[in-house]
Amino acid sequence: MNKKLILSFGLLVGLATFGFGADEFSEAANVVSSASTSGKSIVKEGVQWTFALVLPLALMIISAFLAYKFEKQKSEQDKETSKIYMKMAAAALGGFFAYIAISMLVSRWFFGDFTSIFDKVIYAFFSGVFA
């Protein structure tokens, strides 16, 4: 019983040593490594698009729409429609400030300070766009 255990362990170690020395495993490692690099670059592009373009526009448009919706109801009751667009602009500006706050919090979470996301993500996106 003990001889069988030692023999099977030796056989397993021998096969594993021979198998890991084969080129097929290095090719598989190269495929996994390139897939990891490609996946990271895809996520990087997605984060850059999200933080540089989608998030600020979404927050500004949603806040302006909500301001329009609430002020439209109020203006129909008061018969005063002249201040709707001023409040929409103020709400859009508030949405932009909310975007700045969210970006700073995410930057603090991922990079450890409040301004790295502006340099590493947003500036990198727009420098690539306008270059």
N, CA, C and O atoms as CSV, one atom per row, in Angstrom:
chain,resi,resn,atom,element,x,y,z
A,1,MET,N,N,0.822,-1.189,0.000
A,1,MET,CA,C,0.000,0.000,0.000
A,1,MET,C,C,0.869,1.258,0.000
A,1,MET,O,O,0.588,2.215,-0.721
A,2,ASN,N,N,1.893,1.248,0.787
A,2,ASN,CA,C,2.773,2.390,0.888
A,2,ASN,C,C,3.581,2.568,-0.395
A,2,ASN,O,O,3.839,3.694,-0.822
A,3,LYS,N,N,3.992,1.415,-1.026
A,3,LYS,CA,C,4.730,1.492,-2.290
A,3,LYS,C,C,3.859,2.090,-3.395
A,3,LYS,O,O,4.348,2.870,-4.213
A,4,LYS,N,N,2.568,1.729,-3.425
A,4,LYS,CA,C,1.660,2.261,-4.437
A,4,LYS,C,C,1.495,3.769,-4.279
A,4,LYS,O,O,1.443,4.489,-5.276
A,5,LEU,N,N,1.414,4.252,-3.058
A,5,LEU,CA,C,1.269,5.686,-2.803
A,5,LEU,C,C,2.499,6.451,-3.261
A,5,LEU,O,O,2.384,7.504,-3.888
A,6,ILE,N,N,3.673,5.924,-2.950
A,6,ILE,CA,C,4.910,6.587,-3.357
A,6,ILE,C,C,5.063,6.535,-4.869
A,6,ILE,O,O,5.469,7.521,-5.484
A,7,LEU,N,N,4.744,5.401,-5.474
A,7,LEU,CA,C,4.846,5.262,-6.927
A,7,LEU,C,C,3.867,6.199,-7.645
A,7,LEU,O,O,4.238,6.851,-8.621
A,8,SER,N,N,2.629,6.266,-7.167
A,8,SER,CA,C,1.646,7.146,-7.808
A,8,SER,C,C,2.010,8.622,-7.596
A,8,SER,O,O,1.791,9.447,-8.484
A,9,PHE,N,N,2.553,8.949,-6.445
A,9,PHE,CA,C,2.996,10.334,-6.210
A,9,PHE,C,C,4.154,10.688,-7.124
A,9,PHE,O,O,4.189,11.785,-7.681
A,10,GLY,N,N,5.100,9.777,-7.286
A,10,GLY,CA,C,6.229,10.010,-8.189
A,10,GLY,C,C,5.768,10.145,-9.629
A,10,GLY,O,O,6.270,10.994,-10.366
A,11,LEU,N,N,4.826,9.323,-10.031
A,11,LEU,CA,C,4.277,9.394,-11.383
A,11,LEU,C,C,3.557,10.720,-11.612
A,11,LEU,O,O,3.695,11.334,-12.669
A,12,LEU,N,N,2.792,11.153,-10.618
A,12,LEU,CA,C,2.072,12.425,-10.710
A,12,LEU,C,C,3.038,13.605,-10.807
A,12,LEU,O,O,2.834,14.513,-11.612
A,13,VAL,N,N,4.078,13.589,-9.995
A,13,VAL,CA,C,5.071,14.670,-10.042
A,13,VAL,C,C,5.808,14.651,-11.371
A,13,VAL,O,O,6.076,15.707,-11.942
A,14,GLY,N,N,6.137,13.476,-11.868
A,14,GLY,CA,C,6.822,13.374,-13.156
A,14,GLY,C,C,5.963,13.892,-14.301
A,14,GLY,O,O,6.454,14.630,-15.155
A,15,LEU,N,N,4.697,13.521,-14.329
A,15,LEU,CA,C,3.803,14.003,-15.378
A,15,LEU,C,C,3.578,15.508,-15.273
A,15,LEU,O,O,3.521,16.209,-16.284
A,16,ALA,N,N,3.453,15.992,-14.052
A,16,ALA,CA,C,3.242,17.430,-13.872
A,16,ALA,C,C,4.462,18.207,-14.318
A,16,ALA,O,O,4.328,19.257,-14.947
A,17,THR,N,N,5.650,17.711,-14.005
A,17,THR,CA,C,6.875,18.394,-14.417
A,17,THR,C,C,7.007,18.395,-15.928
A,17,THR,O,O,7.365,19.407,-16.530
A,18,PHE,N,N,6.715,17.246,-16.543
A,18,PHE,CA,C,6.781,17.165,-17.999
A,18,PHE,C,C,5.710,18.042,-18.644
A,18,PHE,O,O,5.970,18.707,-19.646
A,19,GLY,N,N,4.508,18.044,-18.071
A,19,GLY,CA,C,3.398,18.817,-18.633
A,19,GLY,C,C,3.610,20.319,-18.529
A,19,GLY,O,O,3.289,21.056,-19.461
A,20,PHE,N,N,4.143,20.774,-17.416
A,20,PHE,CA,C,4.352,22.216,-17.262
A,20,PHE,C,C,5.531,22.715,-18.069
A,20,PHE,O,O,5.661,23.917,-18.297
A,21,GLY,N,N,6.393,21.810,-18.506
A,21,GLY,CA,C,7.509,22.216,-19.340
A,21,GLY,C,C,7.134,22.316,-20.807
A,21,GLY,O,O,7.937,22.779,-21.617
A,22,ALA,N,N,5.947,21.899,-21.161
A,22,ALA,CA,C,5.529,21.899,-22.569
A,22,ALA,C,C,5.189,23.312,-23.024
A,22,ALA,O,O,4.834,24.173,-22.219
A,23,ASP,N,N,5.305,23.529,-24.318
A,23,ASP,CA,C,5.031,24.851,-24.894
A,23,ASP,C,C,3.549,25.192,-24.905
A,23,ASP,O,O,3.196,26.369,-24.971
A,24,GLU,N,N,2.680,24.204,-24.844
A,24,GLU,CA,C,1.249,24.472,-24.883
A,24,GLU,C,C,0.815,25.320,-23.691
A,24,GLU,O,O,-0.066,26.171,-23.813
A,25,PHE,N,N,1.433,25.084,-22.550
A,25,PHE,CA,C,1.050,25.849,-21.370
A,25,PHE,C,C,1.556,27.284,-21.448
A,25,PHE,O,O,0.892,28.194,-20.953
A,26,SER,N,N,2.710,27.503,-22.056
A,26,SER,CA,C,3.185,28.877,-22.209
A,26,SER,C,C,2.319,29.636,-23.208
A,26,SER,O,O,2.093,30.835,-23.043
A,27,GLU,N,N,1.834,28.954,-24.238
A,27,GLU,CA,C,0.914,29.589,-25.177
A,27,GLU,C,C,-0.403,29.924,-24.496
A,27,GLU,O,O,-0.981,30.984,-24.738
A,28,ALA,N,N,-0.875,29.028,-23.650
A,28,ALA,CA,C,-2.113,29.304,-22.912
A,28,ALA,C,C,-1.911,30.481,-21.967
A,28,ALA,O,O,-2.800,31.318,-21.810
A,29,ALA,N,N,-0.748,30.543,-21.342
A,29,ALA,CA,C,-0.447,31.681,-20.457
A,29,ALA,C,C,-0.386,32.973,-21.250
A,29,ALA,O,O,-0.832,34.011,-20.762
A,30,ASN,N,N,0.157,32.936,-22.463
A,30,ASN,CA,C,0.203,34.137,-23.312
A,30,ASN,C,C,-1.200,34.577,-23.711
A,30,ASN,O,O,-1.493,35.772,-23.735
A,31,VAL,N,N,-2.066,33.619,-24.022
A,31,VAL,CA,C,-3.443,33.948,-24.391
A,31,VAL,C,C,-4.165,34.588,-23.215
A,31,VAL,O,O,-4.861,35.590,-23.384
A,32,VAL,N,N,-4.007,34.020,-22.033
A,32,VAL,CA,C,-4.653,34.578,-20.839
A,32,VAL,C,C,-4.106,35.962,-20.532
A,32,VAL,O,O,-4.864,36.861,-20.169
A,33,SER,N,N,-2.800,36.141,-20.673
A,33,SER,CA,C,-2.186,37.442,-20.413
A,33,SER,C,C,-2.669,38.499,-21.400
A,33,SER,O,O,-2.967,39.625,-21.000
A,34,SER,N,N,-2.752,38.155,-22.679
A,34,SER,CA,C,-3.238,39.122,-23.663
A,34,SER,C,C,-4.719,39.406,-23.474
A,34,SER,O,O,-5.165,40.530,-23.703
A,35,ALA,N,N,-5.489,38.404,-23.058
A,35,ALA,CA,C,-6.908,38.641,-22.770
A,35,ALA,C,C,-7.059,39.567,-21.571
A,35,ALA,O,O,-7.948,40.418,-21.549
A,36,SER,N,N,-6.198,39.404,-20.579
A,36,SER,CA,C,-6.237,40.284,-19.413
A,36,SER,C,C,-5.895,41.718,-19.803
A,36,SER,O,O,-6.545,42.658,-19.345
A,37,THR,N,N,-4.890,41.887,-20.636
A,37,THR,CA,C,-4.505,43.222,-21.096
A,37,THR,C,C,-5.621,43.853,-21.924
A,37,THR,O,O,-5.918,45.037,-21.768
A,38,SER,N,N,-6.232,43.072,-22.795
A,38,SER,CA,C,-7.333,43.586,-23.610
A,38,SER,C,C,-8.533,43.958,-22.748
A,38,SER,O,O,-9.165,44.990,-22.974
A,39,GLY,N,N,-8.844,43.132,-21.772
A,39,GLY,CA,C,-9.962,43.428,-20.878
A,39,GLY,C,C,-9.730,44.696,-20.080
A,39,GLY,O,O,-10.648,45.495,-19.898
A,40,LYS,N,N,-8.511,44.884,-19.603
A,40,LYS,CA,C,-8.189,46.099,-18.855
A,40,LYS,C,C,-8.299,47.339,-19.734
A,40,LYS,O,O,-8.770,48.379,-19.275
A,41,SER,N,N,-7.873,47.243,-20.985
A,41,SER,CA,C,-7.972,48.404,-21.874
A,41,SER,C,C,-9.423,48.721,-22.206
A,41,SER,O,O,-9.779,49.889,-22.362
A,42,ILE,N,N,-10.266,47.696,-22.316
A,42,ILE,CA,C,-11.697,47.926,-22.556
A,42,ILE,C,C,-12.338,48.603,-21.363
A,42,ILE,O,O,-13.113,49.546,-21.523
A,43,VAL,N,N,-12.021,48.129,-20.167
A,43,VAL,CA,C,-12.563,48.751,-18.955
A,43,VAL,C,C,-12.054,50.184,-18.816
A,43,VAL,O,O,-12.803,51.068,-18.400
A,44,LYS,N,N,-10.795,50.421,-19.156
A,44,LYS,CA,C,-10.225,51.776,-19.095
A,44,LYS,C,C,-10.978,52.725,-20.019
A,44,LYS,O,O,-11.310,53.844,-19.626
A,45,GLU,N,N,-11.248,52.286,-21.233
A,45,GLU,CA,C,-12.001,53.125,-22.168
A,45,GLU,C,C,-13.411,53.393,-21.663
A,45,GLU,O,O,-13.921,54.507,-21.778
A,46,GLY,N,N,-14.032,52.370,-21.107
A,46,GLY,CA,C,-15.384,52.544,-20.562
A,46,GLY,C,C,-15.419,53.533,-19.417
A,46,GLY,O,O,-16.322,54.366,-19.339
A,47,VAL,N,N,-14.439,53.450,-18.523
A,47,VAL,CA,C,-14.375,54.384,-17.392
A,47,VAL,C,C,-14.096,55.796,-17.887
A,47,VAL,O,O,-14.684,56.753,-17.384
A,48,GLN,N,N,-13.210,55.939,-18.861
A,48,GLN,CA,C,-12.927,57.268,-19.401
A,48,GLN,C,C,-14.167,57.867,-20.048
A,48,GLN,O,O,-14.474,59.034,-19.809
A,49,TRP,N,N,-14.883,57.105,-20.857
A,49,TRP,CA,C,-16.102,57.619,-21.481
A,49,TRP,C,C,-17.154,57.966,-20.435
A,49,TRP,O,O,-17.852,58.974,-20.549
A,50,THR,N,N,-17.259,57.118,-19.412
A,50,THR,CA,C,-18.272,57.356,-18.376
A,50,THR,C,C,-17.977,58.627,-17.606
A,50,THR,O,O,-18.859,59.471,-17.449
A,51,PHE,N,N,-16.752,58.780,-17.122
A,51,PHE,CA,C,-16.451,59.929,-16.272
A,51,PHE,C,C,-16.205,61.214,-17.044
A,51,PHE,O,O,-16.385,62.301,-16.494
A,52,ALA,N,N,-15.801,61.120,-18.293
A,52,ALA,CA,C,-15.511,62.341,-19.039
A,52,ALA,C,C,-16.709,62.851,-19.824
A,52,ALA,O,O,-16.802,64.052,-20.077
A,53,LEU,N,N,-17.624,61.982,-20.214
A,53,LEU,CA,C,-18.696,62.425,-21.089
A,53,LEU,C,C,-20.090,62.041,-20.611
A,53,LEU,O,O,-20.968,62.899,-20.515
A,54,VAL,N,N,-20.301,60.781,-20.314
A,54,VAL,CA,C,-21.646,60.296,-20.009
A,54,VAL,C,C,-22.160,60.827,-18.675
A,54,VAL,O,O,-23.273,61.348,-18.604
A,55,LEU,N,N,-21.363,60.700,-17.622
A,55,LEU,CA,C,-21.808,61.115,-16.291
A,55,LEU,C,C,-22.102,62.613,-16.197
A,55,LEU,O,O,-23.149,62.978,-15.662
A,56,PRO,N,N,-21.229,63.501,-16.690
A,56,PRO,CA,C,-21.590,64.922,-16.576
A,56,PRO,C,C,-22.816,65.300,-17.387
A,56,PRO,O,O,-23.665,66.058,-16.918
A,57,LEU,N,N,-22.914,64.774,-18.606
A,57,LEU,CA,C,-24.086,65.093,-19.417
A,57,LEU,C,C,-25.362,64.543,-18.798
A,57,LEU,O,O,-26.391,65.218,-18.786
A,58,ALA,N,N,-25.296,63.319,-18.284
A,58,ALA,CA,C,-26.483,62.714,-17.682
A,58,ALA,C,C,-26.938,63.500,-16.458
A,58,ALA,O,O,-28.129,63.767,-16.301
A,59,LEU,N,N,-26.008,63.870,-15.597
A,59,LEU,CA,C,-26.390,64.611,-14.399
A,59,LEU,C,C,-26.939,65.991,-14.740
A,59,LEU,O,O,-27.902,66.442,-14.120
A,60,MET,N,N,-26.345,66.659,-15.707
A,60,MET,CA,C,-26.825,67.991,-16.085
A,60,MET,C,C,-28.195,67.912,-16.756
A,60,MET,O,O,-29.070,68.728,-16.463
A,61,ILE,N,N,-28.391,66.953,-17.640
A,61,ILE,CA,C,-29.667,66.834,-18.350
A,61,ILE,C,C,-30.775,66.391,-17.405
A,61,ILE,O,O,-31.885,66.922,-17.454
A,62,ILE,N,N,-30.478,65.422,-16.543
A,62,ILE,CA,C,-31.499,64.950,-15.603
A,62,ILE,C,C,-31.901,66.052,-14.634
A,62,ILE,O,O,-33.087,66.227,-14.353
A,63,SER,N,N,-30.928,66.797,-14.121
A,63,SER,CA,C,-31.277,67.868,-13.178
A,63,SER,C,C,-32.050,68.991,-13.876
A,63,SER,O,O,-32.969,69.556,-13.283
A,64,ALA,N,N,-31.698,69.325,-15.119
A,64,ALA,CA,C,-32.450,70.343,-15.857
A,64,ALA,C,C,-33.862,69.859,-16.158
A,64,ALA,O,O,-34.813,70.637,-16.072
A,65,PHE,N,N,-34.011,68.583,-16.508
A,65,PHE,CA,C,-35.335,68.036,-16.772
A,65,PHE,C,C,-36.209,68.049,-15.518
A,65,PHE,O,O,-37.383,68.415,-15.573
A,66,LEU,N,N,-35.626,67.646,-14.393
A,66,LEU,CA,C,-36.393,67.660,-13.145
A,66,LEU,C,C,-36.782,69.080,-12.749
A,66,LEU,O,O,-37.889,69.306,-12.260
A,67,ALA,N,N,-35.881,70.034,-12.956
A,67,ALA,CA,C,-36.221,71.431,-12.665
A,67,ALA,C,C,-37.354,71.898,-13.572
A,67,ALA,O,O,-38.272,72.578,-13.114
A,68,TYR,N,N,-37.300,71.541,-14.849
A,68,TYR,CA,C,-38.364,71.918,-15.775
A,68,TYR,C,C,-39.691,71.303,-15.345
A,68,TYR,O,O,-40.727,71.968,-15.354
A,69,LYS,N,N,-39.648,70.025,-14.969
A,69,LYS,CA,C,-40.864,69.327,-14.577
A,69,LYS,C,C,-41.513,69.986,-13.351
A,69,LYS,O,O,-42.722,70.220,-13.337
A,70,PHE,N,N,-40.720,70.278,-12.344
A,70,PHE,CA,C,-41.277,70.865,-11.127
A,70,PHE,C,C,-41.681,72.324,-11.322
A,70,PHE,O,O,-42.706,72.765,-10.801
A,71,GLU,N,N,-40.880,73.065,-12.068
A,71,GLU,CA,C,-41.215,74.477,-12.300
A,71,GLU,C,C,-42.396,74.625,-13.253
A,71,GLU,O,O,-43.159,75.585,-13.145
A,72,LYS,N,N,-42.555,73.702,-14.168
A,72,LYS,CA,C,-43.704,73.749,-15.077
A,72,LYS,C,C,-45.003,73.585,-14.288
A,72,LYS,O,O,-45.973,74.299,-14.540
A,73,GLN,N,N,-45.027,72.664,-13.352
A,73,GLN,CA,C,-46.207,72.494,-12.519
A,73,GLN,C,C,-46.456,73.734,-11.672
A,73,GLN,O,O,-47.599,74.167,-11.520
A,74,LYS,N,N,-45.400,74.298,-11.125
A,74,LYS,CA,C,-45.541,75.482,-10.285
A,74,LYS,C,C,-45.965,76.690,-11.109
A,74,LYS,O,O,-46.779,77.495,-10.655
A,75,SER,N,N,-45.417,76.823,-12.323
A,75,SER,CA,C,-45.753,77.980,-13.152
A,75,SER,C,C,-47.180,77.904,-13.684
A,75,SER,O,O,-47.811,78.939,-13.898
A,76,GLU,N,N,-47.696,76.705,-13.899
A,76,GLU,CA,C,-49.079,76.575,-14.335
A,76,GLU,C,C,-50.037,77.010,-13.233
A,76,GLU,O,O,-51.117,77.532,-13.513
A,77,GLN,N,N,-49.649,76.798,-11.998
A,77,GLN,CA,C,-50.486,77.232,-10.887
A,77,GLN,C,C,-50.380,78.731,-10.665
A,77,GLN,O,O,-51.380,79.383,-10.365
A,78,ASP,N,N,-49.176,79.292,-10.810
A,78,ASP,CA,C,-48.947,80.715,-10.533
A,78,ASP,C,C,-49.094,81.599,-11.771
A,78,ASP,O,O,-49.086,82.824,-11.651
A,79,LYS,N,N,-49.225,81.010,-12.942
A,79,LYS,CA,C,-49.295,81.731,-14.227
A,79,LYS,C,C,-48.028,82.561,-14.471
A,79,LYS,O,O,-48.092,83.635,-15.068
A,80,GLU,N,N,-46.883,82.061,-14.010
A,80,GLU,CA,C,-45.599,82.742,-14.192
A,80,GLU,C,C,-44.642,81.766,-14.883
A,80,GLU,O,O,-44.207,80.792,-14.270
A,81,THR,N,N,-44.313,82.020,-16.151
A,81,THR,CA,C,-43.467,81.091,-16.908
A,81,THR,C,C,-42.097,81.664,-17.249
A,81,THR,O,O,-41.327,81.012,-17.954
A,82,SER,N,N,-41.774,82.845,-16.778
A,82,SER,CA,C,-40.529,83.488,-17.203
A,82,SER,C,C,-39.291,82.940,-16.505
A,82,SER,O,O,-38.185,83.117,-17.015
A,83,LYS,N,N,-39.432,82.290,-15.371
A,83,LYS,CA,C,-38.265,81.861,-14.621
A,83,LYS,C,C,-37.914,80.390,-14.822
A,83,LYS,O,O,-36.999,79.878,-14.177
A,84,ILE,N,N,-38.624,79.717,-15.698
A,84,ILE,CA,C,-38.395,78.283,-15.883
A,84,ILE,C,C,-36.989,78.026,-16.413
A,84,ILE,O,O,-36.289,77.151,-15.904
A,85,TYR,N,N,-36.563,78.781,-17.432
A,85,TYR,CA,C,-35.278,78.522,-18.070
A,85,TYR,C,C,-34.116,78.923,-17.177
A,85,TYR,O,O,-33.057,78.298,-17.232
A,86,MET,N,N,-34.291,79.940,-16.365
A,86,MET,CA,C,-33.243,80.312,-15.410
A,86,MET,C,C,-33.062,79.212,-14.369
A,86,MET,O,O,-31.936,78.895,-13.987
A,87,LYS,N,N,-34.147,78.642,-13.917
A,87,LYS,CA,C,-34.050,77.570,-12.926
A,87,LYS,C,C,-33.511,76.293,-13.559
A,87,LYS,O,O,-32.826,75.517,-12.891
A,88,MET,N,N,-33.806,76.064,-14.823
A,88,MET,CA,C,-33.228,74.909,-15.514
A,88,MET,C,C,-31.716,75.059,-15.641
A,88,MET,O,O,-30.975,74.096,-15.441
A,89,ALA,N,N,-31.256,76.265,-15.974
A,89,ALA,CA,C,-29.815,76.511,-16.080
A,89,ALA,C,C,-29.140,76.352,-14.717
A,89,ALA,O,O,-28.048,75.790,-14.626
A,90,ALA,N,N,-29.782,76.841,-13.671
A,90,ALA,CA,C,-29.224,76.690,-12.330
A,90,ALA,C,C,-29.183,75.217,-11.923
A,90,ALA,O,O,-28.230,74.778,-11.280
A,91,ALA,N,N,-30.200,74.463,-12.291
A,91,ALA,CA,C,-30.225,73.036,-11.972
A,91,ALA,C,C,-29.150,72.288,-12.756
A,91,ALA,O,O,-28.522,71.375,-12.221
A,92,ALA,N,N,-28.931,72.664,-14.017
A,92,ALA,CA,C,-27.868,72.033,-14.804
A,92,ALA,C,C,-26.502,72.326,-14.192
A,92,ALA,O,O,-25.635,71.454,-14.148
A,93,LEU,N,N,-26.317,73.551,-13.725
A,93,LEU,CA,C,-25.072,73.901,-13.034
A,93,LEU,C,C,-24.936,73.100,-11.741
A,93,LEU,O,O,-23.839,72.663,-11.392
A,94,GLY,N,N,-26.034,72.909,-11.039
A,94,GLY,CA,C,-26.021,72.056,-9.856
A,94,GLY,C,C,-25.682,70.613,-10.197
A,94,GLY,O,O,-24.982,69.946,-9.436
A,95,GLY,N,N,-26.167,70.128,-11.326
A,95,GLY,CA,C,-25.820,68.786,-11.792
A,95,GLY,C,C,-24.342,68.657,-12.093
A,95,GLY,O,O,-23.737,67.616,-11.836
A,96,PHE,N,N,-23.752,69.732,-12.648
A,96,PHE,CA,C,-22.308,69.724,-12.905
A,96,PHE,C,C,-21.527,69.684,-11.596
A,96,PHE,O,O,-20.523,68.979,-11.495
A,97,PHE,N,N,-21.978,70.432,-10.595
A,97,PHE,CA,C,-21.307,70.386,-9.295
A,97,PHE,C,C,-21.464,69.010,-8.642
A,97,PHE,O,O,-20.552,68.541,-7.961
A,98,ALA,N,N,-22.603,68.370,-8.844
A,98,ALA,CA,C,-22.790,67.005,-8.345
A,98,ALA,C,C,-21.825,66.046,-9.044
A,98,ALA,O,O,-21.297,65.128,-8.417
A,99,TYR,N,N,-21.597,66.261,-10.342
A,99,TYR,CA,C,-20.632,65.461,-11.092
A,99,TYR,C,C,-19.225,65.641,-10.524
A,99,TYR,O,O,-18.489,64.668,-10.364
A,100,ILE,N,N,-18.855,66.876,-10.221
A,100,ILE,CA,C,-17.532,67.139,-9.648
A,100,ILE,C,C,-17.401,66.426,-8.304
A,100,ILE,O,O,-16.369,65.816,-8.023
A,101,ALA,N,N,-18.440,66.499,-7.477
A,101,ALA,CA,C,-18.394,65.845,-6.163
A,101,ALA,C,C,-18.289,64.328,-6.300
A,101,ALA,O,O,-17.514,63.694,-5.583
A,102,ILE,N,N,-19.057,63.746,-7.207
A,102,ILE,CA,C,-18.994,62.297,-7.418
A,102,ILE,C,C,-17.623,61.891,-7.935
A,102,ILE,O,O,-17.064,60.888,-7.493
A,103,SER,N,N,-17.078,62.665,-8.871
A,103,SER,CA,C,-15.752,62.362,-9.402
A,103,SER,C,C,-14.689,62.439,-8.319
A,103,SER,O,O,-13.785,61.605,-8.270
A,104,MET,N,N,-14.793,63.430,-7.458
A,104,MET,CA,C,-13.821,63.564,-6.377
A,104,MET,C,C,-13.919,62.400,-5.388
A,104,MET,O,O,-12.896,61.906,-4.915
A,105,LEU,N,N,-15.131,61.962,-5.076
A,105,LEU,CA,C,-15.290,60.838,-4.164
A,105,LEU,C,C,-14.760,59.542,-4.770
A,105,LEU,O,O,-14.115,58.751,-4.083
A,106,VAL,N,N,-15.032,59.325,-6.053
A,106,VAL,CA,C,-14.512,58.130,-6.720
A,106,VAL,C,C,-12.989,58.194,-6.798
A,106,VAL,O,O,-12.316,57.178,-6.627
A,107,SER,N,N,-12.445,59.378,-7.056
A,107,SER,CA,C,-10.998,59.553,-7.095
A,107,SER,C,C,-10.377,59.250,-5.741
A,107,SER,O,O,-9.336,58.597,-5.665
A,108,ARG,N,N,-10.999,59.713,-4.690
A,108,ARG,CA,C,-10.505,59.439,-3.341
A,108,ARG,C,C,-10.553,57.940,-3.043
A,108,ARG,O,O,-9.660,57.397,-2.393
A,109,TRP,N,N,-11.594,57.292,-3.520
A,109,TRP,CA,C,-11.771,55.867,-3.280
A,109,TRP,C,C,-10.720,55.033,-4.024
A,109,TRP,O,O,-10.133,54.120,-3.444
A,110,PHE,N,N,-10.482,55.344,-5.304
A,110,PHE,CA,C,-9.574,54.535,-6.105
A,110,PHE,C,C,-8.115,54.965,-6.018
A,110,PHE,O,O,-7.224,54.117,-5.976
A,111,PHE,N,N,-7.857,56.275,-5.991
A,111,PHE,CA,C,-6.484,56.763,-6.085
A,111,PHE,C,C,-5.929,57.298,-4.772
A,111,PHE,O,O,-4.715,57.466,-4.654
A,112,GLY,N,N,-6.765,57.569,-3.792
A,112,GLY,CA,C,-6.280,58.047,-2.508
A,112,GLY,C,C,-6.271,59.555,-2.353
A,112,GLY,O,O,-6.025,60.052,-1.254
A,113,ASP,N,N,-6.529,60.298,-3.415
A,113,ASP,CA,C,-6.675,61.750,-3.297
A,113,ASP,C,C,-7.842,62.197,-4.160
A,113,ASP,O,O,-8.404,61.417,-4.928
A,114,PHE,N,N,-8.193,63.462,-4.020
A,114,PHE,CA,C,-9.416,63.947,-4.662
A,114,PHE,C,C,-9.239,64.396,-6.112
A,114,PHE,O,O,-10.235,64.607,-6.805
A,115,THR,N,N,-8.019,64.545,-6.586
A,115,THR,CA,C,-7.828,65.132,-7.915
A,115,THR,C,C,-7.246,64.190,-8.961
A,115,THR,O,O,-7.134,64.577,-10.125
A,116,SER,N,N,-6.880,62.995,-8.597
A,116,SER,CA,C,-6.227,62.098,-9.564
A,116,SER,C,C,-7.123,61.718,-10.720
A,116,SER,O,O,-6.633,61.523,-11.832
A,117,ILE,N,N,-8.419,61.605,-10.496
A,117,ILE,CA,C,-9.313,61.193,-11.578
A,117,ILE,C,C,-9.369,62.256,-12.680
A,117,ILE,O,O,-9.607,61.937,-13.846
A,118,PHE,N,N,-9.150,63.500,-12.308
A,118,PHE,CA,C,-9.170,64.558,-13.316
A,118,PHE,C,C,-7.929,64.479,-14.199
A,118,PHE,O,O,-8.001,64.767,-15.393
A,119,ASP,N,N,-6.783,64.089,-13.617
A,119,ASP,CA,C,-5.551,63.971,-14.394
A,119,ASP,C,C,-5.480,62.659,-15.164
A,119,ASP,O,O,-5.151,62.641,-16.350
A,120,LYS,N,N,-5.787,61.570,-14.486
A,120,LYS,CA,C,-5.566,60.249,-15.071
A,120,LYS,C,C,-6.687,59.782,-15.980
A,120,LYS,O,O,-6.446,58.974,-16.877
A,121,VAL,N,N,-7.892,60.262,-15.779
A,121,VAL,CA,C,-9.022,59.752,-16.558
A,121,VAL,C,C,-9.593,60.821,-17.479
A,121,VAL,O,O,-9.633,60.640,-18.696
A,122,ILE,N,N,-10.031,61.922,-16.907
A,122,ILE,CA,C,-10.740,62.938,-17.692
A,122,ILE,C,C,-9.789,63.676,-18.623
A,122,ILE,O,O,-10.092,63.847,-19.804
A,123,TYR,N,N,-8.647,64.114,-18.110
A,123,TYR,CA,C,-7.664,64.806,-18.952
A,123,TYR,C,C,-7.127,63.870,-20.034
A,123,TYR,O,O,-6.929,64.286,-21.175
A,124,ALA,N,N,-6.892,62.605,-19.673
A,124,ALA,CA,C,-6.407,61.634,-20.662
A,124,ALA,C,C,-7.431,61.429,-21.770
A,124,ALA,O,O,-7.061,61.285,-22.935
A,125,PHE,N,N,-8.709,61.414,-21.422
A,125,PHE,CA,C,-9.756,61.241,-22.429
A,125,PHE,C,C,-9.770,62.425,-23.391
A,125,PHE,O,O,-9.711,62.245,-24.607
A,126,PHE,N,N,-9.848,63.639,-22.841
A,126,PHE,CA,C,-9.959,64.807,-23.722
A,126,PHE,C,C,-8.675,65.133,-24.448
A,126,PHE,O,O,-8.725,65.699,-25.540
A,127,SER,N,N,-7.527,64.801,-23.889
A,127,SER,CA,C,-6.282,65.008,-24.636
A,127,SER,C,C,-6.213,64.047,-25.812
A,127,SER,O,O,-5.644,64.386,-26.850
A,128,GLY,N,N,-6.786,62.845,-25.669
A,128,GLY,CA,C,-6.851,61.913,-26.787
A,128,GLY,C,C,-7.870,62.338,-27.828
A,128,GLY,O,O,-7.689,62.074,-29.017
A,129,VAL,N,N,-8.941,62.995,-27.397
A,129,VAL,CA,C,-9.966,63.436,-28.325
A,129,VAL,C,C,-9.472,64.604,-29.174
A,129,VAL,O,O,-9.680,64.630,-30.387
A,130,PHE,N,N,-8.813,65.574,-28.526
A,130,PHE,CA,C,-8.413,66.785,-29.218
A,130,PHE,C,C,-7.003,66.721,-29.789
A,130,PHE,O,O,-6.526,67.704,-30.357
A,131,ALA,N,N,-6.331,65.590,-29.649
A,131,ALA,CA,C,-4.966,65.475,-30.172
A,131,ALA,C,C,-4.958,65.144,-31.645
A,131,ALA,O,O,-3.890,65.012,-32.242
